[in-house]
């Protein structure tokens, strides 16, 4: 009887450890994916600021948004509205974000 109880406790411990290990692995995978998505958003925003028509604009002008008016909904966003930055549709980062391999990233340039 004692051996049966000991084996049952050992088996329960192994199942609990396996479950915790699986949860930890899943958590690590999600954290890595989130980091990749954040890096993609950062790289996208920096590339727009360095190479697109935004390169020639002042930081104040970018903070005012494409319509160059404050306060409006496009302030600090990298998207075309009003006067139009001249960004290609696939390069814009809208208020709703930009999908990247499933997840979505959001970018704004705060003051």
N, C-alpha and C positions, 0 to 999 in steps of 0.2 A: 504494500500500500504506500509506504514511504517513497519507494522508487517511482511509482506512478505519479505521485504528487510532484516530486522533484523534476521529472521529465516534462510534466505539464507546465510547470513554472518556467523551465528552461525554454520550452517551445514558445510559450507566450512572450517571453523576453526576446527571442529571436524574431518573432513576427513584429513586435513593437519596434525593434531596432531597424528592421527592413523597411517598415513604413516610414519611420523618421528619416532614414537615409534617402528614400524616394522623394519625400517632401523637400528635403534639403537640396537635392539635385534639381528638382523642378524650380525651386526658388532661385538657385544660382543661374539656371538657364534664363529665367525671366529677367533677372537683374542684368545679365549680359546682353540680352536683346534690347532692353531699355537703354542701356549705355550706347549700343550701336545706333539706335534710332536718334538719340540725343546728339551723338557725334555727326550723324548724317544731316540733321537740322542745322547744326552749327556750321558744318562745312558748306552747306547750301547757302546759308545766309552770308557767310564771309565771301564766298565766290561771287555772289550777286553784288556785294558792296565793292569788290575789287575789280570786276571785269565788265559789268554791264553798264548801261547808261547811268546807273547810280554812282559810278566812279567819279564822275565830274560834278556831282552835287555836294553841297556842304552838309554837315551833320544836321544842322538846324533845318535845312530843307527836307531831309529824309525824315526827321521827326515830325514834320508837318504833314507827311503823307503825300500821295500823288496829286491831290487837289490843291496843295500848298495853302490850305486854310486850317485854322485851329478854332475851337475844338470840333473835330469831325470824327466819324467812325474809322477812317482809314489811318489816323495818326499812328506812327511808329510801325506800320505794317508794310511788308514788301509785296504789294499787289498793285495792279493797275486800277485806277478810278479817275474820274474827272479828267485832269490834264494828261494823264497817262505817262508813266515812267518809260514806256517803250519796252517793257519786259515781255518776253514770249509767254504764251499761256502756260506752257509746261514749266516755266521757271517761277511763276508767281507763287507766293505763299499766302493763301487766303486766311480769313478769320477762322474758317472751319478746319484749317490745318492742311497738311500735305501728307498723303499716305506714303509709307515707306515699308515695303515688304509686310504688309498687314497692319502694323500699328501706325499711328499718325503723330507727326510732330507739329508744333506751333512755334512761330518765331515772331518776336516783336523787338524793336530797337528802342528800349526805354531811355529816357533822359536821366 
